[in-house]
């Protein structure tokens, strides 16, 4: 009969912690499981993760090319003919202001919170009010020639 004072762990369930560098009697003396030679076997090894043992590092072997400006604004572009197609199909109400939410719901832009620009490719036949972060000169001219309005959203 098992009594609480007689309980023991099952054989093999408890394992002794590996005590490294505590002399020969520990079974891990001598090199203390670090191997024979090399920087990693010695104390004070502080090589950076990208250090390759004196070999030319990868980031220096790969050619560097170009420059990416952190201040460049990447616009999502929409052509006027795409807006006119959706007006013709009845998916966009020409009497209401066309904004990011309408353009996003009609898949003209992929990200509603990213800047977008209206380009003047194609024709617009209706009087529309549209807001965007930027307009090309031809787009602005075509929209305003039909009596429409353009609103610029500040970035």
N, C-alpha and C positions, 0 to 999 in steps of 0.2 A: 504494500500500500504506500502511495506517494504522499508524503507530508511536506508542507511548504518548506520546512527546514532541511529536507533531504533533496530538494530539486537541484539538478545539474544541467549544464548546457549539453546539447547533443554533441557527440564526438565529431570533431572536424568543423563545427560551426564557428568556433572562436579561433582566430589566427593571430599569432604574435606580430607586432608591428616591426617592419624592417628598420633596424637601427644601424645607420650607416656611419662608418668612420669611428667605431668604438673599440678598436683593437682586433687582434687576430681571433680571439675567442668568440667574437660575435658572428664569425662566418663571413663578414663583409669588411674585413680589415684590408691592409695593404693599399690597394688602389681605391677602395671604398666604392666599388661598382662603377667607377668613372672610366675604366679602360686604361690603356698603357700611356700613350703620348698624345700630344695635341693640346690646343688651348683649352678645350672643354675639360681636360683632366686636371687642370691647374686652378688654384683659387684665384679669384679676381678676374675671371673671364667676363668681359663686358662687351663683346662684339655686338654691333647693331644687327637687327634682324636681316637687313639687306646686305650685310658683309658676306662676300663669297670667297673668303680665304685668300685674298690677294688677286684673284681672277678679276678681269674687267667686269664691273657690275652690270647687270641687265639694263638698268635705266641709263647707263652711259653708252651701252652698245647700240641701243635703238636710236635711229635718226630722229632728230627733232625737226618739226616743220610747222610753219604757220603761226598764227596768233589769233586768239579769240578774245575780242573785247568784252569785258564784263559789263560795259554800259550799252551794248547794242540791243535794240529792241527788236525781237522777232515777232512780226505780225502774222496773224492768220489772214489770208487774203480771200476776198469774196468779189466775184465779178458781177457787174450789173445785170447781165443776161440771166444769171442764176436766180436773182431776186425776181426778175420779170417772169421767168418760168413759173415760179411758185405763186405769183400773183395771178397769172393766167389759169393755173390749176385750182385756185381758190384756197390755197393753204395759208396764204398771208393776206390779211385784210389791209387793203391800201389806204383806208380811211384812218387807221390807227398808226401810231408811231412804231417804226420797226426798230427793235432794240436787240441786245445780246440774247435775252431769253427766247425771243421769237426765232432768231437765227440759229440758236442752239437746238431748239426743239425741232427745227426743220433740217438739221444736220448740215448746215452751211458752215458752222464752226464746230470744232471738236472739243474746245474747252471754253466754257462760258466766262471764266474769270481771267482769261488771257486777252491781250490786246488784239484787235482785228482792224483791217483796213479795207475800204471799199475801192475797187479798181474800176476803171471806165471801159472795160471790155464788153462789147455788146451795146444794145440800146435799151432805154427805159421808156415806156409809153405812157405811164401813169404818173399822176401827181402824188408823190410820196414824201413822208417825213422820216428821215433815218438818222440814227445816232451811231457813231463809230469813233474809235480812237484816232483814226486818220482817214483822209480821202485823197485820192489822186486828183490832180487838176482836172483831168478829163471827166472823171466821175462827178465831181462837184459841178462842173459846167453842164453836163447832161441832165443831172437831177434838177438844178435850178432853172434850166431852160424850159422844163415842163411845168414849172411853178412849184416845185417841191422845195423842201428845206433840208439842210444838213446841219447836224449838231455834232460838235466835237467833244468827246469825253476826255477829261484830263487824266493823264496817267498817274 
